[in-house]
Amino acid sequence: MKLILHVWRQKNAQDRGRMVRYEVPGVNEHMSFLEMLDVLNQGLIEKGEDPIAFDHDCREGICGMCGFMIDGKAHGGFKGTTVCQLHMRHFKDGDELYLEPWRAAAFPVVKDLVVDRSAFDRIIAAGGFISVPTGSAPDGNAIPVRKQDADLAMDAAACIGCGACVAACPNAAAALFVGAKISHLAHLPQGQAERNRRALSMVRQMNREGFANCTNIGECEAACPKQIKLEVIAQSNADYIRAAFRERPETVVSGVG
């Protein structure tokens, strides 16, 4: 089949950027979306043109590297699916698609469909970890964890940090990502020692990065390829507010959302 793509082309962060039209003939329905872009790029290279830049790594929906807007929807809008898991059988001959990078002030465009998501790395560095003595791995059953807590922790830990939640949110908020990382450790006994400091540090770093506030619209949950629930935002809000009042009881504070 043949597709018509309108792709955002931007040479660098200073370039204004523009949409460029491409025709992609001979698309096989068994191709993934990224494989289709590989075919397009091969043709561009053969003609001496600059290939379209896009992030990718594992191409199995695990690493969180791939991601851009397809017709205004993060990852293409299919439930629980990243761009690399999206196949051409979901489209039909003659379809016209618009491809754009994540749009958020905290995710500046590097080139074409590639954005700088290092803001997420800095949020994780601010507190998304636990401090434990090094040595041999402890026995898996040494610390008992209630099944309900283990399930909630695992659900939150499924976040791959792709940034779709930020791109889908009208406010460009990172509440779902930060909420997942705070909630993940908040449900485990290993995360209790630094729980207050973690919530304060990660939320404050999120604010420093320029992400906007959450207003509970829910687009983040709908766009998340790992189907992280909004409940993680409520959990992180509770942790942040409790920690902030313990730090400065006289100050009224707002949290993630």
Summary of the structure (lengths in Angstrom):
residues: 257
radius of gyration: 20.4
end to end distance: 44.3
largest distance: 66.0
contacts: 794
relative contact order: 0.13
helix: 38%
strand: 12%
